[in-house]
Amino acid sequence: MLCAQEVELIKHIGLEIIDRNEEGFRPADRHTVFFMPHCGKSLYDNVLRANWSPAQLARLVIIGNSFASYQERLLESELQLEAPCIARLCSVVEEWPSNLDDFSMNDSSFHVFRREKLNTFPQSTWDKIASRLKKDEELIAASTPS
């Protein structure tokens, strides 16, 4: 959660704050930075899924957990099952570690998706990932009205 001062600063510099839980399903209609430290794989996967085309992914910068670390720590089959979008994009994402000395941010990276690299995938890549949201125990579900 952001304090009132942080919200004021963010709005002052012309940025938007999402005021409801979209479970990561946020299409980027313009260049967008997703600041997502310590989020679960499902939330990253939902952001990628919501922007599953070369044009939309090229608009994203994600600051959050290292995708390369997921690839190193998980079996390929496990990553494919739990986070298929991350698994598919690991070979083309440009990732730069944050290099912060702060231990709490030690696994954080900046992630950029270059359109020319995304365009190397066959068109079927963009058709194969289901458009539905991924839900699991890692994801804090949005409240539903009763």
N, C-alpha and C positions, 0 to 999 in steps of 0.2 A: 504494500500500500504506500501511496505517496502522501507526504504531509502537505498542508495547505501552501506552504512556501514553494515546494517543488512544483505543485500544480500551477501556481501563479507564474513561476519562471517558464515552465514548458509552454503555457499559453502565450506568454509575453513574446517568446521567440517564434511564435507562429506554428507550433506543432499541435497535433491533436492527441487527446487521451481517449482511449476507448472506455466508455462508461458502463459497459455491461459485458458479461462473460459470453464471448462468441465461440468458446471452445476451440479457438485457433482458426476458425473458418472466416478469415478476413482476406477477401480478394484485394489485391493491390492495383488500383486504377491509376496510380502514379508512383514515382519512386518512394519507397517506404522502408523505414528502418524498424525492425522488430527487435526490441530489447527484451531478451528472454533468458536471463541467467537462471540456472538451476531448474529449468522446466523439464518435464518428462518427455520422453521420445514421442509419445502420442501427440502432444501439443505441437511440437516441431513438424511432425508428419502432417497434421491437419493444416498448418499454415502452407506447407508445400502443396498439399492436395488441393487447397482452395485456389492455388495459383499455378495449376499443372499445365503450363504451356511455356514454350521458350520465351514468348513476349512478356508474360507476366512474371516468370521467375527472374528474368533479367532486371526487373524493377526492384528486387528485394535485396536488402542487406539484413542478415540475421546476426545479432550479437547474442551468443549463448553457448551452450555446451558444445564441445568439439564433436563434429560428426566423425572425424577420423578416430577419435577415442572410442566411439560406439563401435566402429568397424574393427578396431583392435581388440576390444574386450568381449565382443559377442561372436558366437558362431555365425557364419553367413546365413544359414537357414533361420536362425533365431532373429537376426536383424530383418531379414526378408518378411518374416511373419509379423513381427512387432512394429516395424517401421519401414514399409516397402518403399516409400518415397525417398527417405534418407538413404536406404540401401541402393536405390537406383542412381541417385545423384552423387554418391561418394566419389565416383571416378571423374567427375567434371567440376565439382564445387571448388572454388578457390578459397582456401581457408588460411587465416593468419592467426596464430595464437595471440592472446591479449598481452602476454608477457608481464602481467601484473604480479608484483611480489606478494600481494594479498592472497593468503592461502584459500580464502573463500571463493576466489575467482580463478583458481589455478587451472581449471579445465575449460576456460572460456575462450572462444575464438570469434573472429569476424568471418562471416561466410558471404561470398558473392558468387552469383551465377551468371557467367558470360554467355550471351546469346549465341556467339559463334561456336562455343563448345556444346551448348544444348542442341544446336542444329545438327550436330554429328549423329544424334540418335535417330533411328528410323521413326517415321510417323506413328507406327504402331506403339511405340513407347508411350505416347501421349494418350492413346486410346485404352491402354491396358490397365491403368490405375483407376479403380472405381472412384466415382465422384462423391461417394457417401463419406461422411465423417467417421473417423475411427474413434471408438469409445472403449475405454478400459479403466482399470483401477487407478492408473497413473493420472487420469484426467479429472479435474474438478468440473463436474457437469454443471451446466447452466441451470438456474432455477426455472422451474416450470410453474406457471400460475395454477392455483388450485381451484 
